[in-house]
């Protein structure tokens, strides 16, 4: 495995700061759809 691949794996394991907010927005969106229906 190359160094670049190892770096990519580390980045995949440790999510970027933007990801949790995006996941929260996505989850609340799904919950909102569920409540409406």
N, CA, C and O atoms as CSV, one atom per row, in Angstrom:
chain,resi,resn,atom,element,x,y,z
A,1,UNK,N,N,0.853,-1.204,0.000
A,1,UNK,CA,C,0.000,0.000,0.000
A,1,UNK,C,C,0.888,1.253,0.000
A,1,UNK,O,O,1.858,1.337,0.754
A,2,UNK,N,N,0.548,2.207,-0.841
A,2,UNK,CA,C,1.364,3.414,-0.949
A,2,UNK,C,C,1.021,4.404,0.164
A,2,UNK,O,O,0.005,4.263,0.844
A,3,UNK,N,N,1.872,5.394,0.337
A,3,UNK,CA,C,1.642,6.409,1.376
A,3,UNK,C,C,0.357,7.178,1.092
A,3,UNK,O,O,-0.382,7.521,2.014
A,4,UNK,N,N,0.095,7.446,-0.171
A,4,UNK,CA,C,-1.117,8.193,-0.547
A,4,UNK,C,C,-2.359,7.400,-0.164
A,4,UNK,O,O,-3.342,7.966,0.315
A,5,UNK,N,N,-2.310,6.080,-0.377
A,5,UNK,CA,C,-3.456,5.225,-0.026
A,5,UNK,C,C,-3.665,5.213,1.488
A,5,UNK,O,O,-4.800,5.258,1.963
A,6,UNK,N,N,-2.561,5.152,2.246
A,6,UNK,CA,C,-2.667,5.157,3.708
A,6,UNK,C,C,-3.289,6.463,4.178
A,6,UNK,O,O,-4.129,6.467,5.078
A,7,UNK,N,N,-2.874,7.582,3.565
A,7,UNK,CA,C,-3.398,8.894,3.933
A,7,UNK,C,C,-4.899,8.946,3.645
A,7,UNK,O,O,-5.675,9.481,4.437
A,8,UNK,N,N,-5.296,8.385,2.504
A,8,UNK,CA,C,-6.713,8.378,2.127
A,8,UNK,C,C,-7.513,7.566,3.138
A,8,UNK,O,O,-8.610,7.965,3.528
A,9,UNK,N,N,-6.966,6.425,3.566
A,9,UNK,CA,C,-7.658,5.587,4.546
A,9,UNK,C,C,-7.834,6.346,5.856
A,9,UNK,O,O,-8.898,6.287,6.471
A,10,UNK,N,N,-6.793,7.058,6.284
A,10,UNK,CA,C,-6.874,7.825,7.532
A,10,UNK,C,C,-7.952,8.894,7.411
A,10,UNK,O,O,-8.719,9.119,8.347
A,11,UNK,N,N,-8.007,9.554,6.255
A,11,UNK,CA,C,-9.005,10.611,6.047
A,11,UNK,C,C,-10.409,10.019,6.054
A,11,UNK,O,O,-11.354,10.651,6.525
A,12,UNK,N,N,-10.540,8.796,5.528
A,12,UNK,CA,C,-11.849,8.143,5.496
A,12,UNK,C,C,-12.289,7.759,6.905
A,12,UNK,O,O,-13.468,7.860,7.244
A,13,UNK,N,N,-11.327,7.316,7.731
A,13,UNK,CA,C,-11.650,6.909,9.100
A,13,UNK,C,C,-12.030,8.137,9.923
A,13,UNK,O,O,-13.000,8.107,10.680
A,14,UNK,N,N,-11.260,9.215,9.773
A,14,UNK,CA,C,-11.537,10.460,10.508
A,14,UNK,C,C,-12.338,11.387,9.597
A,14,UNK,O,O,-11.769,11.987,8.685
A,15,UNK,N,N,-13.637,11.517,9.824
A,15,UNK,CA,C,-14.474,12.323,8.943
A,15,UNK,C,C,-14.131,13.803,9.029
A,15,UNK,O,O,-13.718,14.281,10.086
A,16,UNK,N,N,-14.298,14.533,7.930
A,16,UNK,CA,C,-14.041,15.971,7.941
A,16,UNK,C,C,-15.040,16.694,8.837
A,16,UNK,O,O,-16.105,16.161,9.151
A,17,UNK,N,N,-14.691,17.905,9.242
A,17,UNK,CA,C,-15.548,18.670,10.162
A,17,UNK,C,C,-16.927,18.937,9.566
A,17,UNK,O,O,-17.911,19.021,10.300
A,18,UNK,N,N,-17.005,19.069,8.260
A,18,UNK,CA,C,-18.290,19.374,7.621
A,18,UNK,C,C,-19.245,18.180,7.659
A,18,UNK,O,O,-20.463,18.359,7.632
A,19,UNK,N,N,-18.702,16.971,7.720
A,19,UNK,CA,C,-19.545,15.776,7.597
A,19,UNK,C,C,-20.618,15.651,8.685
A,19,UNK,O,O,-21.778,15.423,8.340
A,20,UNK,N,N,-20.297,15.787,9.981
A,20,UNK,CA,C,-21.328,15.636,11.014
A,20,UNK,C,C,-22.505,16.584,10.805
A,20,UNK,O,O,-23.657,16.180,10.962
A,21,UNK,N,N,-22.230,17.836,10.455
A,21,UNK,CA,C,-23.300,18.816,10.233
A,21,UNK,C,C,-24.166,18.370,9.059
A,21,UNK,O,O,-25.391,18.488,9.092
A,22,UNK,N,N,-23.502,17.850,8.011
A,22,UNK,CA,C,-24.234,17.381,6.828
A,22,UNK,C,C,-25.110,16.188,7.202
A,22,UNK,O,O,-26.262,16.093,6.778
A,23,UNK,N,N,-24.550,15.282,8.000
A,23,UNK,CA,C,-25.312,14.092,8.403
A,23,UNK,C,C,-26.490,14.492,9.283
A,23,UNK,O,O,-27.574,13.919,9.170
A,24,UNK,N,N,-26.280,15.473,10.160
A,24,UNK,CA,C,-27.373,15.939,11.029
A,24,UNK,C,C,-28.487,16.536,10.185
A,24,UNK,O,O,-29.665,16.271,10.424
A,25,UNK,N,N,-28.112,17.344,9.193
A,25,UNK,CA,C,-29.107,17.977,8.320
A,25,UNK,C,C,-29.875,16.907,7.559
A,25,UNK,O,O,-31.093,16.990,7.406
A,26,UNK,N,N,-29.143,15.898,7.083
A,26,UNK,CA,C,-29.765,14.814,6.321
A,26,UNK,C,C,-30.720,14.030,7.223
A,26,UNK,O,O,-31.826,13.683,6.807
A,27,UNK,N,N,-30.296,13.754,8.451
A,27,UNK,CA,C,-31.124,12.990,9.389
A,27,UNK,C,C,-32.391,13.762,9.749
A,27,UNK,O,O,-33.482,13.191,9.778
A,28,UNK,N,N,-32.246,15.062,10.024
A,28,UNK,CA,C,-33.413,15.873,10.398
A,28,UNK,C,C,-34.372,15.975,9.217
A,28,UNK,O,O,-35.588,16.041,9.395
A,29,UNK,N,N,-33.807,15.987,8.006
A,29,UNK,CA,C,-34.621,16.057,6.793
A,29,UNK,C,C,-35.452,14.784,6.675
A,29,UNK,O,O,-36.646,14.831,6.376
A,30,UNK,N,N,-34.802,13.643,6.913
A,30,UNK,CA,C,-35.497,12.354,6.818
A,30,UNK,C,C,-36.572,12.270,7.900
A,30,UNK,O,O,-37.680,11.799,7.647
A,31,UNK,N,N,-36.238,12.731,9.108
A,31,UNK,CA,C,-37.209,12.716,10.213
A,31,UNK,C,C,-38.396,13.604,9.867
A,31,UNK,O,O,-39.544,13.238,10.119
A,32,UNK,N,N,-38.119,14.776,9.287
A,32,UNK,CA,C,-39.182,15.706,8.920
A,32,UNK,C,C,-40.123,15.078,7.906
A,32,UNK,O,O,-41.341,15.222,8.006
A,33,UNK,N,N,-39.547,14.373,6.917
A,33,UNK,CA,C,-40.371,13.695,5.910
A,33,UNK,C,C,-41.225,12.626,6.574
A,33,UNK,O,O,-42.390,12.443,6.221
A,34,UNK,N,N,-40.635,11.914,7.545
A,34,UNK,CA,C,-41.362,10.847,8.227
A,34,UNK,C,C,-42.539,11.399,9.013
A,34,UNK,O,O,-43.610,10.793,9.036
A,35,UNK,N,N,-42.348,12.559,9.666
A,35,UNK,CA,C,-43.423,13.170,10.461
A,35,UNK,C,C,-44.569,13.617,9.562
A,35,UNK,O,O,-45.739,13.445,9.905
A,36,UNK,N,N,-44.229,14.192,8.410
A,36,UNK,CA,C,-45.269,14.685,7.498
A,36,UNK,C,C,-46.129,13.543,6.973
A,36,UNK,O,O,-47.349,13.673,6.870
A,37,UNK,N,N,-45.491,12.424,6.642
A,37,UNK,CA,C,-46.217,11.268,6.091
A,37,UNK,C,C,-46.656,10.336,7.210
A,37,UNK,O,O,-47.281,9.308,6.948
